[in-house]
């Protein structure tokens, strides 16, 4: 999963584009504020109007969860994937 963060225009905050597996729940949260969207068939979710700072980004597909904390600022990218152990 790739996170691409860019600044928004007109003081509206940053836009966070998350490329994730298809049909997973994507949640971003910071200081008690939470936004949730489904990645749909395209696997792409855009959250607009995010203030700069540290945000927790979580993906869930019903059985697996992956979380990454990122610092929202212009031109930021991070990668997150589900962890799967084979025994």
C-alpha positions in Angstrom: 0.0 0.0 0.0 1.4 3.4 -0.9 0.5 6.7 0.7 1.0 9.8 -1.3 0.4 13.1 0.5 0.2 16.4 -1.2 -0.7 19.9 0.0 -4.2 21.3 -0.7 -4.9 24.7 -2.2 -6.5 27.6 -0.5 -5.8 26.6 3.1 -8.0 23.6 2.9 -5.4 21.2 4.3 -3.5 18.3 2.7 -4.9 15.6 0.5 -3.9 12.0 1.3 -4.1 9.5 -1.5 -3.9 5.9 -0.4 -3.4 3.0 -2.9 -4.5 -0.1 -1.1 -5.8 -3.6 -2.0 -9.3 -3.5 -3.5 -12.3 -3.4 -1.1 -10.6 -2.8 2.2 -11.6 -0.2 4.8 -9.1 2.7 5.1 -9.2 4.8 8.2 -7.2 7.9 9.1 -7.2 9.4 12.6 -5.5 12.3 14.5 -6.3 13.8 17.8 -9.8 12.2 18.1 -10.7 13.0 14.4 -11.4 10.0 12.3 -12.3 9.6 8.6 -13.2 6.2 7.0 -13.6 5.1 3.4 -13.7 1.9 1.4 -11.0 1.4 -1.2 -13.5 0.0 -3.8 -12.6 -1.9 -6.9 -9.8 0.6 -7.8 -8.0 0.3 -4.5 -7.6 4.1 -4.3 -8.9 6.4 -1.6 -8.5 10.2 -1.3 -8.9 12.0 2.0 -9.0 15.8 1.6 -8.6 18.6 4.1 -6.2 16.9 6.4 -4.3 19.2 8.7 -0.5 18.7 8.9 0.8 16.6 11.7 0.9 12.9 12.6 -1.9 10.7 11.4 -2.5 7.0 11.9 -3.6 5.2 8.8 -5.2 1.8 9.2 -6.4 -0.7 6.5 -8.7 -3.6 7.4 -10.1 -6.4 5.3 -12.2 -8.1 7.9 -9.5 -10.5 9.1 -6.3 -8.6 8.7 -5.3 -5.1 9.9 -2.2 -3.0 9.0 -1.4 0.4 10.6 1.2 3.0 9.8 1.8 6.4 11.4 2.8 9.1 9.0 3.6 12.8 9.2 1.3 14.6 6.8 3.3 17.2 4.9 3.8 18.1 1.2 5.2 15.3 -1.0 5.2 12.5 1.5 5.1 8.8 0.6 5.0 5.7 2.8 4.3 2.0 2.2 2.3 -0.4 4.3 1.2 -4.0 3.7 -0.5 -6.8 5.5 1.9 -9.1 7.4 1.4 -12.8 6.9 3.4 -15.4 8.7 3.7 -19.0 7.4 4.2 -21.7 9.9 
